[in-house]
Amino acid sequence: MSDLKFFEVFFAFLFGACFGSFSNVVIYRLPQNLSLWGRSRCTKCQKPVSWYHNIPMFSYFILKGRCKFCAEKFSLRYPTVEFIMAVVFAMTVYFYDVTWLTAEYLILVWGLITASFIDLDHMILPDEITLGGLVIGLIGAYLNPQRDFLDAILGVLFGGGILWLVAYVYFIFTGREGLGGGDIKLLAWLGALLGWKAIPFIILSSSVLGSVIGLLLSRKNEEGLKTMIPFGPFLAFGAILYLFGLKSVGIWYVDLFFPVLTQ
C-alpha cells in the first residue's frame, strides 16, 4: 500500500468514526421523532455531553462507559457502531479509491448500518433513510459517468418489485406479513445504486443468513418458527458482501441462472 493510499484509508477510518457518532444520534432520535440537531445529553441526568467527552470510540473508554455527572451506564453499542462505521468506511476507500462512486458507496454503507440498528431496535426501516437513499441513488446514476441510469431504474424495479412479490405471495398463503414495506424500499435503493444484477445475490445471501439466524432464535423463543426478526440487517449484510469482494460471484450467479437477462 502506497503512502497516499494509507493516508486515504486512515482518513476514511477517522471520517467513518465521526459519522458513526452521528449515526448513534440518528439511531436513538429518529424513531422517537426527536430533533437530530443539538448536543448529546445523558438520558438520565440530561446534562449535555462536552465535546471532549464525545470523541468517537475513545471517550467511552476514557469515561469507563459512564456519565461523568451521574455515573449512568452508557451502552457499549455507541463505540461499537462508531468502530463498525470506521472500518467499513476504510474498506470502501481501500476497495474503490477516492472517486464519486466511492462517495455514493459511503452514503450507502452509512445508511445500511444506521437503518440496520434501527430495525433491530424497532422493527422499522425509516423512509428518511430508505427513500432518501433511493432518490440519491437515482440522482447519482444520472450525474455520475461511472454509472448507467437505465441500470439504476431496472435495479429499482427489479429490487423493489421482486421483494414486493415475495411479500405478497407470503401474505396470500399465510395471512401474515412476512416482509415490511421498509425492506422493499431498502432493496429498491440497493438496486438503484448497485444495479439489477446485484439483487439476486443480495436476496440469496440475506435469505440464507436470515434463515439460519431465524432458526437459531426460534429454538430459544416460545413462538418457535413464528418468531419475528428484522430482515433489514440481513439485506444490508448481503449488500456489504457484494461490495467487498463478492461482486464477481453475484454477476456469475446471474449469468448462470438468468442467462436470458444478460444477453
PERA-V669473 format. One record per residue. N is the residue number from 1. RES is the residue in three letters. OMEGA is omega as a letter, one per 40 degrees, with the letter a starting at -180 (* if undefined). Layout:
# PERA-V669473
<<N & RES & OMEGA> <N & RES & OMEGA>>
This chain:
# PERA-V669473
<<1 & MET & i> <2 & SER & i> <3 & ASP & i> <4 & LEU & i> <5 & LYS & i> <6 & PHE & i> <7 & PHE & a> <8 & GLU & a> <9 & VAL & i> <10 & PHE & i> <11 & PHE & i> <12 & ALA & i> <13 & PHE & i> <14 & LEU & i> <15 & PHE & i> <16 & GLY & i> <17 & ALA & i> <18 & CYS & i> <19 & PHE & i> <20 & GLY & i> <21 & SER & i> <22 & PHE & i> <23 & SER & i> <24 & ASN & i> <25 & VAL & a> <26 & VAL & a> <27 & ILE & a> <28 & TYR & a> <29 & ARG & a> <30 & LEU & i> <31 & PRO & i> <32 & GLN & a> <33 & ASN & i> <34 & LEU & i> <35 & SER & i> <36 & LEU & a> <37 & TRP & a> <38 & GLY & a> <39 & ARG & i> <40 & SER & a> <41 & ARG & i> <42 & CYS & a> <43 & THR & a> <44 & LYS & a> <45 & CYS & i> <46 & GLN & i> <47 & LYS & i> <48 & PRO & i> <49 & VAL & a> <50 & SER & a> <51 & TRP & a> <52 & TYR & i> <53 & HIS & a> <54 & ASN & i> <55 & ILE & a> <56 & PRO & i> <57 & MET & a> <58 & PHE & a> <59 & SER & a> <60 & TYR & a> <61 & PHE & i> <62 & ILE & i> <63 & LEU & a> <64 & LYS & i> <65 & GLY & a> <66 & ARG & i> <67 & CYS & a> <68 & LYS & a> <69 & PHE & a> <70 & CYS & i> <71 & ALA & i> <72 & GLU & a> <73 & LYS & i> <74 & PHE & i> <75 & SER & i> <76 & LEU & i> <77 & ARG & a> <78 & TYR & i> <79 & PRO & i> <80 & THR & i> <81 & VAL & a> <82 & GLU & a> <83 & PHE & i> <84 & ILE & a> <85 & MET & a> <86 & ALA & a> <87 & VAL & a> <88 & VAL & i> <89 & PHE & a> <90 & ALA & i> <91 & MET & i> <92 & THR & i> <93 & VAL & i> <94 & TYR & a> <95 & PHE & a> <96 & TYR & a> <97 & ASP & a> <98 & VAL & a> <99 & THR & i> <100 & TRP & i> <101 & LEU & i> <102 & THR & i> <103 & ALA & i> <104 & GLU & i> <105 & TYR & i> <106 & LEU & i> <107 & ILE & a> <108 & LEU & a> <109 & VAL & i> <110 & TRP & a> <111 & GLY & a> <112 & LEU & a> <113 & ILE & i> <114 & THR & a> <115 & ALA & a> <116 & SER & a> <117 & PHE & i> <118 & ILE & i> <119 & ASP & i> <120 & LEU & a> <121 & ASP & a> <122 & HIS & a> <123 & MET & i> <124 & ILE & i> <125 & LEU & a> <126 & PRO & i> <127 & ASP & a> <128 & GLU & i> <129 & ILE & a> <130 & THR & a> <131 & LEU & i> <132 & GLY & i> <133 & GLY & i> <134 & LEU & i> <135 & VAL & i> <136 & ILE & i> <137 & GLY & i> <138 & LEU & i> <139 & ILE & i> <140 & GLY & i> <141 & ALA & a> <142 & TYR & a> <143 & LEU & a> <144 & ASN & i> <145 & PRO & i> <146 & GLN & a> <147 & ARG & a> <148 & ASP & a> <149 & PHE & i> <150 & LEU & i> <151 & ASP & i> <152 & ALA & i> <153 & ILE & i> <154 & LEU & i> <155 & GLY & i> <156 & VAL & a> <157 & LEU & a> <158 & PHE & a> <159 & GLY & i> <160 & GLY & a> <161 & GLY & a> <162 & ILE & i> <163 & LEU & i> <164 & TRP & i> <165 & LEU & i> <166 & VAL & a> <167 & ALA & a> <168 & TYR & i> <169 & VAL & i> <170 & TYR & a> <171 & PHE & i> <172 & ILE & a> <173 & PHE & a> <174 & THR & a> <175 & GLY & i> <176 & ARG & i> <177 & GLU & i> <178 & GLY & i> <179 & LEU & i> <180 & GLY & i> <181 & GLY & i> <182 & GLY & i> <183 & ASP & i> <184 & ILE & i> <185 & LYS & i> <186 & LEU & a> <187 & LEU & i> <188 & ALA & i> <189 & TRP & i> <190 & LEU & i> <191 & GLY & i> <192 & ALA & a> <193 & LEU & a> <194 & LEU & a> <195 & GLY & a> <196 & TRP & a> <197 & LYS & i> <198 & ALA & a> <199 & ILE & a> <200 & PRO & i> <201 & PHE & a> <202 & ILE & i> <203 & ILE & a> <204 & LEU & a> <205 & SER & a> <206 & SER & i> <207 & SER & i> <208 & VAL & a> <209 & LEU & i> <210 & GLY & i> <211 & SER & a> <212 & VAL & i> <213 & ILE & a> <214 & GLY & i> <215 & LEU & i> <216 & LEU & i> <217 & LEU & a> <218 & SER & i> <219 & ARG & a> <220 & LYS & a> <221 & ASN & a> <222 & GLU & a> <223 & GLU & i> <224 & GLY & a> <225 & LEU & i> <226 & LYS & i> <227 & THR & a> <228 & MET & i> <229 & ILE & i> <230 & PRO & a> <231 & PHE & a> <232 & GLY & a> <233 & PRO & i> <234 & PHE & i> <235 & LEU & i> <236 & ALA & a> <237 & PHE & i> <238 & GLY & i> <239 & ALA & i> <240 & ILE & i> <241 & LEU & i> <242 & TYR & a> <243 & LEU & a> <244 & PHE & i> <245 & GLY & a> <246 & LEU & i> <247 & LYS & i> <248 & SER & i> <249 & VAL & i> <250 & GLY & i> <251 & ILE & i> <252 & TRP & a> <253 & TYR & i> <254 & VAL & a> <255 & ASP & a> <256 & LEU & a> <257 & PHE & i> <258 & PHE & a> <259 & PRO & a> <260 & VAL & a> <261 & LEU & a> <262 & THR & i> <263 & GLN & *>>
